[in-house]
Amino acid sequence: MSTAVPRAPGGAAHAPDRFDDAPFMRACRGQSVPHVPVWFMRQAGRSLPEYRAARGPGSILDAIHQPELVAELTCQPVDRYGTDAAIFFSDIVVPAAAVGFGVDVAPGTGPVVSEPFRSAADLERLRPLEPETDTPYVVEAVRLLAATLDVPLIGFAGGPFTVASYLVEGGPSKNFTKVKSLMLSEPALWQALVERLTDMALASLRSQLDAGASAIQVFDSWAGILTPRHYEELVLPATRRLFADLEASHPGTPTILFGVGTGELLPLMATAGTSVVGIDWRVPLDEARRRVGPGTAVQGNLDPAMCLGSWDVAAAETREVLGLAGTAPGHVFNLGHGVLPETDPGILEEVAALVHAEGRAGVEPVP
């Protein structure tokens, strides 16, 4: 297989990405495609028996430290489903864990923090990330994948609010009371925290792009719990800086911004400077396109629960999403959130095949 295009020191590519004409890359840029591209969030996960066999027990952070295993887990769903992109197997808390903040990922729970962020003194625990030293296993895994994949690799990082929410709350939260309190009662401290996390995300994303990733996704998964005003004032500026700095160092790289429950935030998210806005399943895709506006592609948005029953149900719901996407360019098919662990992999295989066969967004008609 061909090797990845080298990138110049400092990040800017000195030659086009070898996947520039891939359907996924073209759809992200709002260009015509031979078929609607598809990939699934959390596509490498507990729903795949080969994933469970390869990964075994233990924390995901243990697995992430093994580049060859990461490469295998990243490729498994591409081989199984025939997706148009691979999502790098990692976790959004890897940078914070790598600098010693005391983060782990508990099986069945998610990220947990032994000593949550509480005061300005805790800023010292978030030193700048140095990827070649702190996360060399990430860099090596991306290099392995870039040299072997036949589809674009999506690198990723956590969005500023979502990573901050784990560090402040100490783990997953239903009401996000601690992080909301910090945002509103100590805005200067909040700003300092968000800036440090944005710098860490940038360092991680740049290292992934320099190692050969073709695109990136920022998972600000829990931003949807914020009001539009709080999101615009307290989160969006850092998100805009993240995408602006990525564009400056890696011009033309497709970028995706995703969150759950963000229907009321979509117009704001579209101003973040991202190529694509990810849509969860709560907003019909035609309405999402209207809210996002022209010039920004959309990704989504099949309800993951629709893949748990019969194929007839999954097929009908997939066709509904494709119909609402319309025929205008700029649609990457995906779920509205991650693959659920109990999902039958066979259903996802058929969903991918149906999208390729019947999707029409940006597909040029056959003469």
Secondary structure, DSSP 8 states (H G I E B T S, - for coil): ------B-TTS-BSS--TTTTSHHHHHHTT--BSS--B--TT-SSTT-HHHHHHH-SS-HHHHHT-HHHHHHHHHHHHHHH--S-EE-S--TTHHHHHTTS-EEEETTTEEEESS---SGGGGGGS----HHHH-HHHHHHHHHHHTT-SS-EEEEEE-HHHHHHHHHHSS--SS-HHHHHHHHH-HHHHHHHHHHHHHHHHHHHHHHHHHT--EEEEE-TTGGGS-HHHHHHHTHHHHHHHHHHHHHHSTT--EEEE-SS-GGGHHHHTTSS-SEEE--TTS-HHHHHHHH-TT-EEEEEE-GGGGSS-HHHHHHHHHHHHHHH-SSS-EEEEESS---TT--HHHHHHHHHHHHHH--TTB----
